[in-house]
């Protein structure tokens, strides 16, 4: 890991929180807590009065796949021995390089906050599919009683989000275009937040690697003037070396997304995260729970689903031009 600033310490986290699961819900999580991740390390715990990130599209769900059996042998105290940063990242990268695509059914729970026109929060319970093909293709759709109500897709050239019945509009932008900043989290960052891609630290960029009681904590940072602010933070389970949480930040160090990887199951001998929770922090916080079933790493998704098509009657909103619905 030459030319990368890494600090390795071992400390005990000040606060741990339990995670509880039910068939279609995730409960027992406090604001900012992730499967025992340190609460005080969470800059995503947004409070009233804190400057919000720029408004954008927040109905985005993440998927992640991590390998089974890549963790070290547990020590006599029940905890895995502390590994050096390069060993942790090498184990993760070796697994990530072995995964090429994911096919899965998906149950999606969306929680929206109260809006100016609604008295209370809104919740939607959807069924659909999640497809992913490396390096840049993702497709997620949700249905209610067999009627499609949203689609999130991306390929090497475009990314898009279609929502109905409220607006029946499709937001679309070019990969690398001006509109990526309006998407709250860029498509590239969304893919990296899945946890199944390599982690290659950039030369000369600061980073901190900490060994906690249950987690390895990696904080990647960027320089803003004389200050250093976080760009991405990842918690790895010490016993399995699988990510338990990924936080993403904007260029000013404000948290945009907190993704929790809550439950893993073996799929063809490889551990796949089957339950996720994501929180998106824009002008309003949106909470998403994604539960996968019938997942396969062998069944390749149909390439046609990654082609952009305008849904019938939908209004096209060009994100790169700053258009509004």
N, C-alpha and C positions, 0 to 999 in steps of 0.2 A: 504494500500500500504506500509506495513511495510518493513523496510530495503531497501527501494528504495529512492535514493536521488532525490527529486523533488523540483524544485523552481517554485513558482507561482508568476507571475508578471502580470501587466496590462500596456500595452503600445500601442502607435499608430504607425502602420507601416509607414515607410518613403515614400513608393511608391506603388501605386496600378495600375494595368493594366487591361484593359477591354478585354473581350473575345467575339469574333464574330464567328458565325457558318453559313455554307452554306451546301447544300445537300450532297456533297461529300468531302468537305474541311473544315478545321478549319483555320480561319484567325484572324488577329488582335492580335496575340500573339507576344510579344517581347521575345528575348532570355532570358530564365530564369523566365518568368512570368507565373503564373498559376492562372487564375480566380481570380485575385486580390491578389495573394500571394505576400508577400514582396520580391521585387527583391534583396535587399541586403542580405536577408537570404538565397539566393540560391547559394550554392557552386557548383551547376551543370553548371553555366554559364562558360563553357570552353572557354579559350582564346588561341590564337596562342602562342606557346612557353611553355605552361603549360605541364608538363609530362603527357602523355596519359596513360590510363589504359591498361593492357595487351590485345593484340589482341585476338579476340574470335568470337563467333557466336552471331550476333546481330539482326537477323530477328526474333524477339520474340514479341508477342503481349499479352497484359494483359487484363484481364476482372475484373470488380468489381461490387458487389451488396451491396447496403446499404438500411437500412429500412426507410420507410416513417413514419412520425409522431413521431419519437423518440426525436425530438428536444424540448427544453423548450418553454414556452410561451413568446412571445416577450414583452419587457418592453415598457414603455410609449415613449421612444425615438426611437422606431422602431427596437431596437437591443435586442436580447435575453439576459437575465441577466447572469452574469458570474457564471459559475458552478465550483465546485472544480474538480481537476483532476480525482479523483476516480469516481465521478458521470459521467463525460464524457466517461471514459473508460468502466464503468459498462453498460451504455446505448449502447455503440457500441458492447460490447461483448454479451449482451443479444440478440441483433439483429443478430449478426454474427452466434451465436449458432443455430439460427432458420433456417438458410439457408443450404441446403445440396447439391443441384446441380443446374446447369443452362444449358438450351438448347437454342441456338439462331442461326439465320442466321447472317452473318457478311459481311459487305463491308469493304475492307481493302485498304488503300492507303499507299504505301511504297515510301519513298523518300531516294535515295542513293546519296551520294556525288560523285563528279567526281573522277575517279580512274586514275591510271597511264596509262591506255590504252584508256581512254575516255576523250573527251574534256570537257564535261559538266556533270551535275548531271543527274540521271536517275530516272524516276517515273513509278510505276506500279500500276494499278487500278485493284483489284481482288474482286471476290465474293466467299463466302465459308460459313463455319459454325464455331461456337465456342461451345465446350462442356466442362463442368467442373463438377467433382464429388469430394466432400471432402472425405478424407483429402489430396489426392496426385495425382489425375488424371486430366489431362488437354489435350485437343485436339483442334488444330486450323488448318484449311487448307484453301488454296486459289486457285481459278481457273481463267483461262482466256479462254473465249469462250468454257467452258465445259471441258477444259484440265487442270488437276491438275498440279500446278507448285511449290507448297511447302506444307509441312506438319510439324507442330510442335506437338510433343506428349510427354507425360510422364505418368508413373504409379509408383507404389511403388518400382519397381526394376530398371527401365531404364528411360532414356529420350533421345529423338532423334529429329533431324531436317533434313528434306529432301528438297533439292532445285534442280530445273531444270528450263529451259533447258541448262543453261550455263555449268554446271558441271555434273548434274545428279548424285549427291553424297548424301549419308545419313550419317550424323554425329551421333554417338551413344555413350553413356556412362552410367555407373552404378550410381545409386543414392548413394551419399556418397563417390564416387570414386575420384581419383586424377584429373580427367578431369573437375570436376565442376568449378575449378578456371579458366579453359580455356573457359568456357561458358559465360564469362563476369559477368553474374549474375547467381548464383546457382539456380537450380530448386526450392529449398525450399524458397529462397528469392523471386523468381518470384511469387510463390503462395501467399506469404505474401503481396506482392505489389498489389495484386488484391483488397485489402481493405476489404474483406469479412471474414477474419479470426480474431480470438481473438487477442488482444494485451495484453499480460501478461509480464509486465516488470520483468526482471531478478533481483533477490535479489542482492543487493550491486553494481549493475551496475548504473552508473550515468545517469540521465535524466533531461531534463528541460521542463517545461510545462508553456507556456505563453498565456495569454488572450490578443488577439489583437482586433482591431475594428470589424472585420468580421470573424476572425478565432481563433480557439484554435490551438496553435502550439506546437507539441510534438517532441522533439529532443532526441532520444536515442543515447547514446554514448558508446564508448569502451575505455579502457585505453591502450595506447601504450607507454610503459616506464613511464615517469613522465607526459606525455601529455594525453589529452583527445581529441578524434576525433569522428566525427559523424559516426554512423552505419546505422541509418534510421531516416528520418524526415517526419512527417505527419502533414498536415494542415486539420483541421476539420471545416466545416462551423458552425458558432455559432448558427444559427437559426435552423438547421436540425441535427447537429452532424454527418453529412456524410462527409467522406474524400473528399477533393477537389484536393489533390495532395499527392504523396508519392515519396520521394527520397531515393535511396539506395546507399551505399558507400562501398568501399573495406576496407581491414584491415588497410590501411594507411590513410583513410579519404578522398580518392578521389571519386568523384561522378561517378557512373556507369550507373545509370538509373534515369530519371525523368518521372514519370507517372502522367498525369493530368486527372482527372475525371470531364468531362466538362458538361454533361447533364444527368439528371435523369428523368425517366418516371415510372409511376405506372404499375406494372405487377402483376395482381392478388392481388392488395391491398398492394404490397410491392414495394418500390422504387428501381429501378434497373438503374445503370449507363449505358446509351445507346451510349454515345460518349466518346472515350478515345483518348488521344494523348500520345505517349511514345517516349522519346529520349534516345538512347543508345550511351554512350560515350566510344568508344574504340580507335583504331588508326584513325578511321573516324567516324563521327557522322551519325547515321541513325535515321530518323524520321518516325514514324508510326502513322496513324490515323485509328481507328477502330470504325465502327458504326454498332450497333446491331439492328436487326428488328425481329419481330415475336418471341420475347424472352418468355421463359416459365420457371417457377420454379417448375412446376408439371410434365412436360414431362421429363422422365429420359432418358439420352443418352444411346445408345446401347453400352454395355460393350466391344464389340469387337473392337470398334474404339480405345480403350486404349491398345490394344495388338500390340507389335512391329512386323512389317513385313517389309522385305526388298523389296523396289519397284523394278519392273523388270528392269534389266540392270544397276541398280545403284551401284556405288562404295561405299563400306563400309569404313568409317573412324572412327577408334577407338579413341575417345577423351582421354580416360584414358592412352593410349599409346603415346599420343602426335603426332599421325599421321596427315599428311597434304594431301589435295586433289592433 
